[in-house]
Each structure stands twice: as C-alpha cells, then as structure tokens.
C-alpha cells in the first residue's frame, strides 16, 4: 500500500470507499510509520465503525471530524444540524449511550465524547492534559456550543430538554504518546475502545502503535464494506505490475 502511494499516478486511485467516506492510497499512507493521520482517513474510520456495528446495536454515533470542528468553532450550525438529523434517522441520538467527535485542532487530534447515559462530557487526549493551555481554551466553547446546537436541532424532536448543565467534564486516564505525530492513531484507538466502563490503559501503549498502524490499514482496506478495487494490492506481486510500479 505504501509503495503504491509513492507512485505518481496510482497514489491518486481510490483505496477505500465506505459509502460516502473514501480516501486515496496517498491518504491511506498517512498510516505509515511516523506519519500524521489525515482527515480523509478519519472519515473512513468513522464510517467503518458505523458499518461494523450499527448505532441501533452499538448505541454509539461516530461523527465525521469536520462536525466536531464545526461545533468547536461555533460556525455553520446548519452543517451540524444536517449531521444530527442524519444520525437521528439511523438511530435516535437521545437513545444512544455515546456520541464520539474526533477533532483536529492546530494539527492535533483529540476526542470529545458525550456520554448521555453517564452524564459526562469527556475529553480523550494523548498529549495535552486538562489544565494545558490547549484544553483550557477549548473545553468550555465546545461544551457550550454542543448544548446550544442540541437544543436547536434535537430538543424540539425529543420534546424534552436534557439537563446538560449537570453533566461533568472529565479527562480520563488514557495511553499517552511520546512523540509529535501519533495522536491521530491514539484518537482512533480511543474511539474504537474507550467507554466509561472500559478503561483502556492496559489495552495498548506507545510501543504498540506501529503494529496498530499496520493492523488498522489492513482492517480498513480488506473490510468487506470497502467497495474500492483492491486488485492493485492483491495483484501487486504479479511480475508485470511489480516492474511497472517499480520502474
């Protein structure tokens, strides 16, 4: 996959398509070692998790990263409203246990999770802590903007207001990175495995991240939900293709 991504033409070919979410081989190669995971890949991860376990089963909603970023910025409320309406059509958000928002801010990925059942606003970050300048600047805006958008687009449908003001804001202990490029992979792992009742401190560490990158690339690519043509990879070592790619 990485070698295809380095080819001047074939890097643009579609590597993953999970319905409306898709990425090229160049985007997929953001999972190679010491690379920063990009937004297109995160979109595919969100859709993959939706397909793996429908919200009616998982009781979880995974929102595309631009939705969380829009909530944080407090702009384009209609975009968030459309996303909330789409989520409700799959499974009512108010009947869900958790709403996951992966957000990239200043090139740094973190997770914002609304735990409706446990009444928590949760921040999962592999680099910055609760009292860092990074989070002191963002946690109030994103919480307040989320509440306002929920009251605008969801409360009228629910016909009952959730008392978000009584939710706690928490920063659970999660595995931490020791470099400046792995935060996207950590955030994906939080989204896949974290819950209030499932501490993930013992599931993986920084030492596991390179293997997790490989596993995640294969998991997304060879999923039966991926409708992209996989023959570039599966036929890669046929002689003609090998020499064409190499030379």
N, C-alpha and C positions, 0 to 999 in steps of 0.2 A: 504493500500500500504506500509506503514511504517512497519507494523508488518510482512508482507511477506518479506520485505527487510532485516529483522533481522533474518530470518530463514537461517540456514547454507547451505541448498541446494537450496531452492526456490529463494533465493536472486539473483542467477545467471540466472534465467529464463528471457527471453526477455519480457519486459514490454511494450515497444514502438518500433514500426517499421514504419517509414515513408520512404518507398523505401530503398535507400542506407543508411539512417540515422537510427540508432537504439540504444537502451540502455536497460540495465537490471533493475530489481527492485532496486538493490543496487544503481545504478546510479540515478534512479528516486528519490530515497530517499534523494538525495542531496538537494531536495526542502523542506525537513522538517525544522522546526524552528531552527534557529541559525546554519544552515549548509551552507557550501560553495558550490555553484552550480558547478558541474563539466563539463568537456569538452563534454562528450558524450551526456549529456542533452542539451547543447547548440546546438549541431549538429541537434538534433531532433527539437528544436525550429526553427532553420533556415529552415529546410525542411517543417515543418508545415506551416510557414508563406508563403513559396513558393506555397504550395498546396492550402492554403486558398485564395490567390489572385495571380494568375499567373503574372509574370513580364509584360506581354503584357497588363494587366489590371491595376496593381498597379503602373507600371513604376518604380519598385524598384527591386534591386537584393540584396539578403542576402547571404553573403559568409560564408562558414564554418570557424570556428575560426583559424584553422591551416593555412588558406590562409592569413589572416591578420597578423598572427605571422610571416609567411614566408616573407611577404612584409617588415615588420619591421626589420627583421634580415638581409634582403638583400641576402638571400641564396636560392638555389633550384628554380631558376627562372622558370624552366620547369613546376614545380608543379603549379605555379601561371598562367603560360601560358595555361595549360590544363584547369584550372578553368575558365579563361577568355573565352576560346574557348567554353566551355560548357555553360557558361552564354549567350554568343552570339547566340548559337544555340537555346536557349529558347526565347530570345528577345535581339536584339542588345543593347549592353551596352550604346552606344553613343546616343541612343534614350530614355534612361531611365532618370528619374529625380534624383534618388539617388542610391548610392551603399553603402551598410552597411557592415562594417567589425567589428565583435566583437573580441576583442583581450585580451588574458590573459598574463600579464607581471609581473613577480615576484609574482605570485599567486593573482594578482589584475586584475579584469575585467574592461575594458572601451570600448567605441565605437568610431570608426573612420568612418566618413561618407563623401563620396564625393558627393556633390550636384552639378550636372552638369548644371542644369538649372539656379541656382542662383550663380554659380561660387564660390563655397565655399569648403574649407576643414574644416570639423567640428570635434571637439573632445568633446565627452559627457562623463563626469566622475562624479561619485557620491561622490568622496572622495578627489581627488587631483585637484588643480586649475592650471590655465595657467602658473603661474610663480613658480610652485613647481619644485623641483629637478627632480621629476618623469617625468613631461612633457617637461621640458627644455632639457632633454636627448633624448626624442623620437620624438618630433613633426617634426623636420627637416628631420631625417632619413626616417620616414615613408612616408612623403610627397614626398621627392626626389626619393625614391625607387619606389613609386607608379607611378610617372611620367615616370621614365625610363622603367618600365615594360609595362605601357600603350603604350609608343612609340614603344616598341619592338613587342608587340603582337596585339595591336588594331589599331594603326595608319596605318599600311600597309593595313589593311582591309578597314578601313574608307577612306583611300587615302586623308585624310586632317588632319592636326595636330590641336588638341585643345590647346589653349594657357593657359596651367595650371599655368604658371608663374604669370598670372594676377588674379589668384584665391586668395581670402582672407582666412587666417587661423583664425577661430573663436572658442570661448569657450562659448556657450550659457548658460544662467542660467537654471539649471535643478534641480529637487528634490535631496536632499543630504542625505546620510546615517549618522548615529551617532554611528556606531559600526565598527567592523573589519571583518564582514562576509556576509553582504547583497549586496555587489557590483555586484554580478552576476545577482541577481533579478532586481536590478536597471537597469543594462545594457540591460536586456531583455525587460523591460518596455520602455526604450528609443527606442529600435529597433522597437517595436510594434507601438509606438505612436508619436515619435518625427518627426517633419518636420520643415523647416524654417518658415512655416506659421501656425504651430500648437504648440505654447508654451505649455509645459506640466506641468508647475509649479503648476497648480490648479487641475491636474488630480489625483495625489496621493502624499502621504508624507511617511515618515518613519513609521508613525503609521499604515499605510495600508499594510505594507509589509507581515506580517504573513498571512493575508487574501489573498493577491495576490499569495503567495506561494501555498495555497490550491487551489485557482481558476486555477492557471496555471497547476498544476498537473492533475486536472480533465479535463481541456481543452485539454491537450496533450493526456492523456490516453483514454478518451472517444470520441475523434475525429473519425469521420468515415474514416479518412485517416489512422488511426492506424490499421495495419493489424495483430498485435500480438494477441495471445489468451488472452482474457480478463476474462476468466472464473475463474481464481484464485481470482480475486476481486469480480466479480458478484456473485460467489457462496461461498464466504468466510464464511458466517454465517450459512451455512448448517452444521449440527451437526458434521458429520464425519470430514469434512475439518477443522472445528474450533478446535476440540480436537487434530487433527493431528498436526496442526500448533502450537498450544499452548504447547503441551507436546512432 
